Amino acid sequence: MTFEVFRDAWGVPHVRASDELALAYGQGWVTARDRTWQVQTDRWRAEARLAEHIGDGGIAWDVVAHRLRLPDLAQRAYAALGDDDRAWVDAYTAGVDAGLASAPRPVEVDELDRVLGGSTPDDPWPAWAPLGIFLVDHALFSTFPRVLWHDHVVRAARYSQHPGLADVDPLDLVRLFEPASDGPTSGSNAWALHGSRTDSGAPLLAGDPHRVLELPGPYQQIRLACPEYDVLGLAFPGVPGLPHFGHAGDAAWGITNAVAHATEVYRELLTCDDGRWEAIGPHGVEPVASRAVQVRVRGGEPLTVDVLETARGPVVVRGMPTGRPVDQDGVVTGALPRAGLEEARSVRLQAQVDADLGFACLRPLLRARTAHDVAAALAGWVDPVNRVLAADSAGTVLTFDAGRVADRAPDDRLLSLHAWDPAHAPRPWRAPAAPREVTDVAADANERPAAADRDHGSVYAPDRAARIAHLLAARPVWGVDDLGDVHGDTHWAGAGRLLRYAADLDDLSPPAAAVRDRLLAWDLHLDADSAEAALLADLRAALVARLVEEPALGALDVPHHAGPAFDAWFGLRGRVGSALTALLGRADLGIDGPAHVRAALEEVAARADGGAWGARHTVLPAHVLADVPGATVPSVPALPLGGDQDTVRCTGSVPGVTDRAFRGSVARWVWDLGDRSRSRWGVPFGSSGDPRGPHFADQHPTWAAARTVEVVTDWALLTPEPLPGEREPGRVRWA
């Protein structure tokens, strides 16, 4: 069995093999060589051994990974795979091991050894590692961290001394902070055009997933070809196949996050008697599984973590204040069942319940020949719950949801459920609705769906889907090259809502009035060269700084007990920045919105420098070495960016914290069902994760301009790659 690797001008690997298993081996091999550091660190995360390699900076992740029991889940899910799927995963893992053995030593590993001393070990991958990395990519992509934030808001309000804050309806209070976004990691755009709306008469699919901007990027451009299929798309390094975005020639697919309430959070009341943990369940006291695990820390002392699991799921939050617990609705639970009660939060993960990560979908997806094949392949998808657009060369375009959704009423999706309440007992998953055909256009962008049977969540993004639909309606016919105008759109309707507070202000100084009038005349496009976008950013920052000092909001700035891995979801400045428009209208909380806007405009007028938005709105990619004090972190050029958090061109900043983009479009893709070779794709940085290589950041200027690069499908236009250790260049044989 053999495989070959070819490259295009951007270094994108095209892997061709004699059969499916050789192809899986080849995908693992080339991924390990192209993304060596990335697959190593994600494997450490999957095993909850990050601190063992990078020191104190890895402790927060390892603790939450153990508490969620991610390594155990990956092993159980691997053991539950069918024989063919397990053989496919095993072939990929064998390829990764071989690729790592032949790859140059990453510069990041040398940097770890320089700063921390010693030598970073490199042991073989466990067989279940690809499933563990898949969990790493998605464990915190759920909505459950947002529910933890909601719990925190209500609990802090109930215990605050602020007049009136404790009297606000709890559901109104949590909705106040979620008018426009869904936390720091979720999002995406995707749209479909029926052939009646394209210049070729064949469907077009396009979009871009939004995640934290990591270096290297979370997606890998790759092509996988064997006698059974020939598919190109975007892979997760360390995971076989193309689970989210792919073009198989006759069929193609792409997804967005459905922001569904899937993983459920439970409020637990725990007790411990002589080392035996118990929880208060719907039928009284029940046992809790417990064990202690050690987190080894490079250069430090090991840390012991108690891992608990109730009948509902792993306990992810510990250490909440003891005492007479108060429900979110202000009703006391009653007499404490026994002394030493501890309040905690457990999570019911879909994959934990059934020991199933949905890996059985991945091979059938590669074999899809029609849009209905795509839907059939994803019928067993688990998590995260996605909205899927699929199309085929015969002209069919489908829209549907994939994943296991919690069966809860909308109001029960916002806060944690009560472990002791029979009405909150776990229920079977809701079945997604049947696929619907698209005969014109479809746009998915985390918006509230019009169809009730697709409304699985509680908080949706308000602007991007409407903006995409508006743009697509502006032209009767679209071609592949036209879709860059959609990818690159920087209009933000939320700016208009915010600026309404400035429209009727009086008693402004002449400079402040000039700033106000300039913003009101602005077209609301956050282009990189826009001075008005920079003024808006200054206004938002000034408002955040003022509002976090409001007593009603300052009362929420108390310890959240979820641990540092969840800090991003609990930052008060970030939460206030995403809810400015709503907060400015809450006079009942003592907030004088007009006064704050007036003062903020005066501040902006006094310090406005006339600069453009892109001068300070540049990429701020996350990197593992940033958590290692003293380490030199790889970087990319600070190119000017347009857009922001909820524009179609997503380059999300945190108003009042940083103007740099920490999350955004981690790939862009356009799939042409008339001719795959006309398709386009792109990633933020490059196809390689090696800072020494030519393809580490060669796509970055194209990405910064919201454009894509060409897809090459003709093997004759690709360059065979000489592979080390083989007599025949460009070909590897394995058994």
NORBEL-V15132 format. One record per pair of residues at least 6 apart in sequence whose ideal C-beta (glycine too) atoms are under 6 Angstrom apart, sorted by the first residue. I is the first residue (numbers start at 1). J is the second residue. D is the distance in whole Angstrom. If there is no record, write none. Layout:
# NORBEL-V15132
[[I | J | D] [I | J | D]]
This chain:
# NORBEL-V15132
[[1 | 18 | 5] [1 | 19 | 6] [1 | 22 | 4] [2 | 18 | 5] [2 | 731 | 5] [2 | 733 | 5] [3 | 15 | 6] [3 | 17 | 4] [3 | 22 | 5] [3 | 26 | 3] [3 | 732 | 6] [4 | 16 | 5] [4 | 730 | 5] [4 | 731 | 5] [5 | 13 | 6] [5 | 15 | 6] [5 | 30 | 5] [5 | 721 | 4] [6 | 14 | 4] [6 | 718 | 4] [6 | 720 | 6] [7 | 719 | 5] [7 | 721 | 6] [8 | 712 | 4] [8 | 718 | 6] [10 | 687 | 6] [10 | 709 | 6] [11 | 687 | 4] [11 | 688 | 6] [11 | 695 | 3] [12 | 221 | 5] [12 | 687 | 5] [13 | 30 | 5] [13 | 222 | 5] [14 | 223 | 4] [14 | 718 | 6] [15 | 26 | 4] [15 | 27 | 6] [15 | 30 | 6] [15 | 224 | 6] [16 | 225 | 5] [17 | 23 | 4] [17 | 26 | 5] [17 | 226 | 5] [19 | 226 | 6] [20 | 226 | 5] [20 | 228 | 6] [21 | 91 | 4] [23 | 224 | 6] [23 | 226 | 4] [24 | 88 | 5] [24 | 91 | 4] [24 | 92 | 4] [24 | 240 | 5] [25 | 91 | 5] [25 | 94 | 6] [25 | 95 | 4] [25 | 734 | 5] [27 | 224 | 6] [27 | 240 | 6] [28 | 92 | 4] [28 | 95 | 3] [28 | 96 | 4] [29 | 95 | 4] [29 | 98 | 6] [29 | 99 | 4] [31 | 237 | 5] [32 | 39 | 6] [32 | 96 | 4] [32 | 99 | 3] [32 | 100 | 5] [33 | 99 | 5] [33 | 103 | 5] [34 | 688 | 5] [35 | 216 | 6] [35 | 237 | 4] [35 | 689 | 4] [36 | 103 | 5] [36 | 106 | 5] [37 | 106 | 4] [37 | 108 | 5] [37 | 689 | 6] [38 | 216 | 5] [38 | 237 | 5] [38 | 689 | 5] [39 | 237 | 5] [39 | 238 | 5] [41 | 624 | 5] [42 | 133 | 5] [42 | 136 | 5] [42 | 238 | 5] [43 | 129 | 5] [44 | 50 | 5] [44 | 53 | 5] [45 | 61 | 6] [45 | 136 | 5] [46 | 129 | 6] [46 | 132 | 3] [46 | 133 | 5] [46 | 136 | 5] [47 | 71 | 6] [48 | 62 | 5] [48 | 65 | 4] [48 | 66 | 5] [48 | 71 | 6] [50 | 58 | 3] [50 | 61 | 5] [50 | 62 | 5] [51 | 58 | 3] [51 | 59 | 5] [51 | 62 | 5] [51 | 295 | 6] [51 | 297 | 5] [52 | 296 | 4] [52 | 298 | 6] [53 | 120 | 6] [54 | 628 | 5] [55 | 116 | 6] [55 | 298 | 4] [55 | 299 | 5] [57 | 627 | 3] [57 | 628 | 5] [60 | 564 | 4] [60 | 565 | 4] [61 | 565 | 6] [62 | 295 | 5] [63 | 305 | 6] [64 | 565 | 4] [66 | 293 | 5] [66 | 305 | 5] [66 | 307 | 5] [67 | 314 | 6] [67 | 316 | 5] [68 | 314 | 5] [68 | 316 | 6] [69 | 314 | 5] [70 | 135 | 5] [73 | 352 | 6] [74 | 128 | 5] [74 | 131 | 4] [74 | 132 | 4] [74 | 135 | 6] [75 | 128 | 5] [76 | 355 | 4] [77 | 131 | 5] [77 | 355 | 5] [77 | 357 | 5] [78 | 128 | 4] [78 | 131 | 5] [80 | 355 | 5] [85 | 359 | 6] [85 | 360 | 6] [89 | 130 | 5] [92 | 130 | 6] [92 | 240 | 4] [93 | 125 | 5] [93 | 127 | 6] [96 | 125 | 6] [97 | 124 | 5] [97 | 125 | 6] [102 | 724 | 5] [107 | 691 | 6] [108 | 625 | 6] [109 | 120 | 5] [111 | 631 | 5] [111 | 632 | 6] [112 | 120 | 5] [113 | 119 | 6] [113 | 120 | 6] [115 | 628 | 6] [115 | 630 | 5] [115 | 631 | 5] [116 | 298 | 6] [116 | 299 | 5] [130 | 239 | 5] [131 | 357 | 6] [133 | 238 | 4] [133 | 239 | 6] [134 | 239 | 5] [134 | 357 | 6] [137 | 236 | 5] [138 | 384 | 6] [141 | 185 | 6] [141 | 384 | 5] [142 | 263 | 4] [143 | 261 | 6] [144 | 263 | 4] [144 | 265 | 5] [144 | 347 | 5] [145 | 566 | 6] [145 | 569 | 4] [146 | 183 | 5] [147 | 265 | 4] [148 | 562 | 5] [149 | 569 | 5] [149 | 570 | 6] [150 | 174 | 4] [150 | 414 | 6] [150 | 415 | 5] [151 | 416 | 5] [152 | 560 | 5] [153 | 173 | 6] [153 | 174 | 6] [153 | 556 | 6] [154 | 170 | 5] [154 | 328 | 4] [156 | 556 | 5] [156 | 558 | 5] [157 | 165 | 5] [157 | 166 | 6] [157 | 173 | 6] [158 | 166 | 6] [158 | 326 | 6] [160 | 555 | 4] [162 | 551 | 5] [162 | 552 | 5] [162 | 555 | 5] [165 | 552 | 5] [170 | 328 | 5] [171 | 414 | 6] [174 | 414 | 5] [176 | 582 | 5] [177 | 575 | 5] [177 | 579 | 5] [178 | 459 | 4] [179 | 579 | 6] [179 | 582 | 5] [180 | 462 | 6] [180 | 578 | 6] [180 | 646 | 6] [181 | 578 | 5] [182 | 259 | 5] [182 | 459 | 5] [183 | 569 | 6] [184 | 568 | 5] [185 | 212 | 6] [186 | 257 | 5] [186 | 259 | 6] [187 | 210 | 3] [187 | 446 | 6] [188 | 209 | 4] [188 | 210 | 5] [188 | 256 | 4] [188 | 257 | 5] [189 | 207 | 5] [189 | 208 | 5] [189 | 445 | 5] [189 | 464 | 6] [189 | 648 | 6] [190 | 207 | 3] [190 | 254 | 5] [190 | 256 | 5] [190 | 389 | 5] [190 | 444 | 5] [191 | 206 | 6] [191 | 443 | 5] [191 | 468 | 5] [192 | 205 | 5] [192 | 389 | 5] [192 | 397 | 5] [192 | 438 | 5] [192 | 442 | 5] [193 | 204 | 4] [193 | 441 | 6] [193 | 478 | 6] [194 | 203 | 6] [194 | 397 | 5] [194 | 438 | 6] [194 | 439 | 6] [194 | 440 | 6] [195 | 201 | 5] [195 | 202 | 5] [195 | 203 | 5] [195 | 395 | 5] [198 | 204 | 5] [198 | 478 | 6] [199 | 477 | 5] [199 | 479 | 4] [200 | 674 | 4] [202 | 673 | 4] [202 | 674 | 3] [203 | 391 | 4] [203 | 397 | 5] [203 | 673 | 5] [204 | 672 | 6] [205 | 252 | 6] [205 | 254 | 5] [205 | 389 | 6] [205 | 391 | 5] [205 | 671 | 4] [206 | 483 | 5] [206 | 670 | 4] [207 | 254 | 5] [208 | 665 | 4] [208 | 668 | 5] [209 | 666 | 6] [209 | 667 | 6] [210 | 650 | 5] [211 | 218 | 6] [211 | 666 | 5] [212 | 622 | 6] [212 | 663 | 5] [213 | 619 | 6] [213 | 621 | 5] [213 | 663 | 6] [213 | 664 | 6] [214 | 622 | 5] [215 | 621 | 4] [215 | 623 | 5] [216 | 689 | 4] [217 | 666 | 5] [217 | 683 | 5] [217 | 684 | 5] [217 | 685 | 5] [218 | 666 | 5] [219 | 234 | 4] [219 | 666 | 6] [219 | 667 | 4] [219 | 683 | 6] [220 | 235 | 5] [220 | 237 | 5] [221 | 681 | 6] [221 | 687 | 6] [222 | 235 | 5] [223 | 232 | 4] [224 | 231 | 5] [229 | 366 | 5] [229 | 367 | 5] [231 | 242 | 6] [231 | 246 | 5] [231 | 248 | 4] [231 | 366 | 5] [232 | 247 | 6] [233 | 242 | 4] [233 | 245 | 5] [233 | 246 | 3] [234 | 245 | 4] [234 | 667 | 5] [235 | 242 | 5] [241 | 362 | 4] [241 | 366 | 6] [243 | 362 | 6] [244 | 255 | 5] [245 | 254 | 5] [245 | 669 | 5] [246 | 253 | 6] [247 | 671 | 5] [247 | 676 | 6] [247 | 679 | 6] [248 | 368 | 6] [249 | 676 | 6] [250 | 369 | 5] [250 | 392 | 6] [250 | 393 | 5] [251 | 368 | 4] [251 | 369 | 6] [251 | 370 | 6] [251 | 374 | 6] [251 | 392 | 5] [252 | 391 | 6] [252 | 671 | 4] [253 | 374 | 5] [253 | 390 | 4] [254 | 389 | 5] [255 | 386 | 4] [255 | 388 | 5] [256 | 387 | 5] [256 | 444 | 4] [257 | 384 | 6] [258 | 385 | 4] [258 | 386 | 6] [258 | 387 | 5] [258 | 401 | 6] [258 | 456 | 6] [259 | 446 | 5] [259 | 457 | 4] [260 | 385 | 4] [260 | 405 | 5] [260 | 456 | 3] [260 | 457 | 5] [261 | 406 | 5] [261 | 413 | 4] [261 | 457 | 5] [261 | 458 | 6] [262 | 350 | 6] [262 | 383 | 6] [262 | 385 | 5] [262 | 405 | 6] [262 | 406 | 6] [263 | 347 | 5] [263 | 349 | 5] [264 | 348 | 4] [264 | 406 | 5] [265 | 345 | 6] [265 | 347 | 6] [265 | 416 | 4] [266 | 312 | 5] [266 | 346 | 5] [266 | 416 | 6] [266 | 417 | 5] [266 | 419 | 5] [267 | 416 | 4] [267 | 418 | 6] [268 | 279 | 5] [268 | 310 | 6] [268 | 344 | 5] [268 | 346 | 5] [268 | 419 | 5] [269 | 280 | 4] [269 | 341 | 6] [270 | 279 | 5] [270 | 342 | 5] [270 | 344 | 5] [271 | 278 | 5] [271 | 338 | 5] [271 | 340 | 6] [271 | 341 | 6] [277 | 288 | 4] [277 | 290 | 5] [277 | 308 | 6] [278 | 285 | 5] [278 | 288 | 6] [279 | 286 | 6] [279 | 288 | 5] [279 | 310 | 5] [280 | 337 | 6] [280 | 420 | 5] [281 | 311 | 6] [281 | 419 | 6] [282 | 420 | 6] [282 | 422 | 4] [282 | 425 | 6] [286 | 311 | 6] [288 | 308 | 5] [288 | 310 | 5] [289 | 309 | 5] [290 | 308 | 5] [291 | 307 | 5] [292 | 304 | 5] [292 | 306 | 6] [293 | 305 | 5] [293 | 307 | 6] [294 | 302 | 5] [294 | 304 | 6] [295 | 303 | 4] [295 | 305 | 6] [296 | 302 | 5] [308 | 315 | 4] [310 | 346 | 5] [312 | 346 | 5] [312 | 348 | 5] [312 | 419 | 6] [313 | 346 | 5] [313 | 347 | 5] [313 | 348 | 4] [313 | 352 | 6] [315 | 344 | 5] [315 | 346 | 5] [316 | 345 | 6] [316 | 347 | 5] [317 | 344 | 6] [317 | 345 | 4] [317 | 561 | 6] [317 | 562 | 5] [318 | 344 | 5] [319 | 561 | 5] [320 | 343 | 4] [320 | 561 | 5] [322 | 341 | 6] [325 | 333 | 5] [325 | 343 | 5] [328 | 415 | 5] [348 | 426 | 6] [350 | 382 | 5] [350 | 383 | 5] [350 | 404 | 4] [351 | 357 | 5] [351 | 382 | 6] [351 | 383 | 6] [356 | 382 | 6] [357 | 382 | 6] [358 | 380 | 6] [358 | 381 | 5] [358 | 382 | 4] [360 | 380 | 5] [361 | 377 | 5] [361 | 378 | 5] [361 | 380 | 5] [361 | 381 | 5] [364 | 377 | 4] [365 | 377 | 4] [368 | 374 | 5] [368 | 377 | 6] [370 | 392 | 5] [371 | 390 | 4] [371 | 391 | 5] [371 | 392 | 5] [371 | 396 | 5] [371 | 398 | 4] [374 | 390 | 4] [375 | 398 | 6] [375 | 400 | 6] [375 | 435 | 5] [378 | 402 | 4] [381 | 402 | 4] [381 | 403 | 5] [382 | 404 | 5] [383 | 403 | 6] [385 | 403 | 3] [385 | 405 | 6] [386 | 402 | 5] [386 | 403 | 6] [387 | 401 | 6] [387 | 444 | 5] [388 | 400 | 5] [388 | 402 | 5] [389 | 399 | 6] [390 | 398 | 5] [391 | 397 | 4] [391 | 673 | 5] [393 | 673 | 5] [397 | 438 | 4] [398 | 435 | 4] [399 | 436 | 5] [399 | 438 | 6] [399 | 442 | 5] [400 | 435 | 4] [401 | 432 | 4] [401 | 454 | 6] [404 | 429 | 4] [405 | 430 | 4] [405 | 456 | 5] [407 | 427 | 5] [407 | 430 | 4] [410 | 458 | 6] [413 | 458 | 4] [414 | 458 | 5] [417 | 424 | 4] [418 | 424 | 5] [433 | 453 | 4] [441 | 472 | 5] [443 | 465 | 5] [443 | 468 | 4] [443 | 469 | 5] [445 | 464 | 4] [445 | 465 | 4] [445 | 468 | 6] [446 | 460 | 6] [446 | 461 | 4] [447 | 460 | 5] [447 | 461 | 6] [447 | 465 | 4] [448 | 460 | 4] [449 | 455 | 5] [463 | 493 | 5] [463 | 646 | 5] [464 | 648 | 5] [467 | 648 | 6] [471 | 486 | 5] [480 | 670 | 6] [480 | 672 | 5] [480 | 678 | 5] [483 | 670 | 5] [484 | 707 | 5] [487 | 668 | 5] [487 | 706 | 5] [488 | 649 | 5] [488 | 706 | 3] [489 | 648 | 4] [489 | 649 | 6] [490 | 525 | 5] [490 | 526 | 5] [490 | 527 | 5] [490 | 642 | 4] [490 | 643 | 5] [490 | 647 | 5] [490 | 649 | 5] [491 | 524 | 6] [491 | 525 | 5] [492 | 524 | 6] [492 | 526 | 6] [492 | 647 | 5] [494 | 646 | 6] [495 | 524 | 5] [495 | 536 | 6] [496 | 524 | 6] [497 | 581 | 5] [498 | 580 | 6] [498 | 581 | 5] [499 | 519 | 6] [501 | 584 | 5] [501 | 593 | 6] [501 | 597 | 5] [502 | 516 | 5] [502 | 597 | 5] [505 | 598 | 5] [511 | 605 | 4] [512 | 601 | 4] [512 | 602 | 5] [512 | 605 | 4] [515 | 535 | 6] [515 | 601 | 6] [515 | 604 | 5] [515 | 605 | 5] [516 | 601 | 6] [519 | 535 | 6] [522 | 532 | 4] [526 | 533 | 4] [526 | 613 | 6] [526 | 642 | 6] [526 | 643 | 6] [526 | 644 | 5] [527 | 642 | 5] [528 | 613 | 6] [528 | 614 | 3] [528 | 640 | 4] [528 | 641 | 6] [528 | 642 | 4] [529 | 612 | 5] [530 | 613 | 5] [531 | 612 | 6] [533 | 613 | 4] [534 | 611 | 6] [534 | 612 | 6] [534 | 613 | 5] [537 | 659 | 6] [538 | 604 | 4] [539 | 600 | 6] [539 | 604 | 5] [540 | 655 | 4] [541 | 655 | 6] [541 | 656 | 5] [542 | 600 | 4] [542 | 603 | 5] [542 | 604 | 6] [543 | 580 | 6] [543 | 596 | 6] [543 | 600 | 5] [544 | 573 | 6] [544 | 576 | 5] [544 | 577 | 5] [544 | 655 | 5] [544 | 656 | 3] [545 | 656 | 6] [546 | 596 | 5] [547 | 553 | 6] [547 | 576 | 5] [547 | 583 | 6] [548 | 572 | 6] [548 | 573 | 6] [548 | 576 | 6] [550 | 591 | 6] [552 | 589 | 4] [552 | 590 | 6] [557 | 572 | 5] [560 | 570 | 4] [573 | 656 | 5] [573 | 657 | 5] [574 | 654 | 5] [577 | 654 | 6] [577 | 655 | 3] [577 | 656 | 5] [584 | 593 | 3] [585 | 593 | 6] [614 | 640 | 3] [614 | 641 | 6] [616 | 659 | 5] [617 | 641 | 5] [617 | 659 | 5] [618 | 638 | 4] [618 | 660 | 6] [619 | 661 | 5] [620 | 660 | 4] [620 | 662 | 5] [623 | 633 | 5] [625 | 631 | 4] [625 | 633 | 5] [626 | 633 | 5] [634 | 691 | 4] [636 | 685 | 6] [636 | 697 | 5] [636 | 700 | 5] [639 | 704 | 4] [641 | 651 | 5] [641 | 661 | 6] [641 | 704 | 6] [642 | 649 | 6] [643 | 649 | 3] [643 | 651 | 4] [644 | 653 | 6] [645 | 652 | 4] [649 | 706 | 5] [650 | 664 | 5] [650 | 665 | 5] [651 | 661 | 4] [651 | 664 | 4] [652 | 663 | 4] [652 | 664 | 6] [653 | 659 | 5] [653 | 661 | 6] [667 | 683 | 5] [668 | 682 | 5] [668 | 708 | 5] [669 | 681 | 5] [670 | 679 | 6] [670 | 680 | 4] [671 | 679 | 5] [672 | 678 | 4] [672 | 679 | 5] [676 | 713 | 6] [677 | 713 | 5] [679 | 711 | 4] [680 | 708 | 4] [681 | 708 | 6] [681 | 711 | 6] [682 | 699 | 6] [682 | 702 | 6] [682 | 703 | 6] [682 | 708 | 4] [682 | 709 | 5] [683 | 699 | 6] [684 | 703 | 5] [685 | 697 | 5] [685 | 700 | 5] [686 | 695 | 4] [686 | 696 | 5] [686 | 697 | 5] [686 | 698 | 5] [686 | 699 | 5] [687 | 695 | 5] [688 | 695 | 4] [688 | 696 | 5] [690 | 696 | 6] [702 | 709 | 6] [720 | 730 | 4] [721 | 730 | 6] [722 | 729 | 4] [722 | 730 | 6] [723 | 732 | 5] [726 | 732 | 6]]
